Amino acid sequence: MNAINIHTSYAYSATVTNNINEKDDITNITHILFGIGGSAKTWNNRKNYSDLWWEPNVTRGFVWLDENPGENDTWPEYSPPYRVSEDTSRFKYTCWFGDRSAVRIARIVKEGFELGLENVRWFVMGDDDTVFFTKNLVTVLSKYDHNQMYYIGGNSESVEQDLVHSYGMAYGGGGIAISYPLAEVLVKILDGCINRYHDFYGSDQKIGGCMAEIGVPLTRELGFHQV
């Protein structure tokens, strides 16, 4: 679902809370771990999107690649650092019109969680051509209690995609935000979901199927959208 995500400047107030303990410090950019689905062969052409919003030594996260870059390729200094995804050949994928890279990308949240990095409140996934307006993203996520289970995102702006896939899931091109407690539950069942929903087209659809099993509905935020 490759698309641009623009977190539009709605009048969200930093003082608005949603069951947040006022004693907690407010969520900031360092509490977010980004997971970007990429490819070693296409990153040089796609990196310009992440260069628009990624701030070295400020934003945290990784581009997850299908393989190591070539020996002669120098990783761009201002791009997110990369990691190579685990081998996913053991998983089933039977969607005849899709690509099994959806399996690898669906597991980004699991592999990111298992790194065990400190002080992560939110896992935010996107495509390699997703553009995040990070200040707006932080303002939106600050409305929610990161100690609760939240699955946040938006529908596709394509009615056809919504009908084919779902109106009740977050679309990866627009970005998906998952709170830490929900990620902790999700990673325990994600691999099983991937095999159960082997005929699902995309990574976001597979994650959406897992969320339905857990029983956590999509929290819609209009700033997460595809173009």
Secondary structure as GFF3:
##gff-version 3
##sequence-region A 1 227
A	DSSP	three_ten_helix	29	31	.	.	.	ID=ss1
A	DSSP	beta_strand	32	37	.	.	.	ID=ss2
A	DSSP	alpha_helix	43	51	.	.	.	ID=ss3
A	DSSP	beta_strand	60	65	.	.	.	ID=ss4
A	DSSP	beta_strand	82	84	.	.	.	ID=ss5
A	DSSP	alpha_helix	101	106	.	.	.	ID=ss6
A	DSSP	alpha_helix	108	113	.	.	.	ID=ss7
A	DSSP	beta_strand	122	127	.	.	.	ID=ss8
A	DSSP	alpha_helix	134	141	.	.	.	ID=ss9
A	DSSP	beta_strand	151	153	.	.	.	ID=ss10
A	DSSP	alpha_helix	159	164	.	.	.	ID=ss11
A	DSSP	three_ten_helix	172	174	.	.	.	ID=ss12
A	DSSP	beta_strand	176	179	.	.	.	ID=ss13
A	DSSP	alpha_helix	180	196	.	.	.	ID=ss14
A	DSSP	alpha_helix	203	214	.	.	.	ID=ss15
A	DSSP	beta_strand	218	220	.	.	.	ID=ss16
###
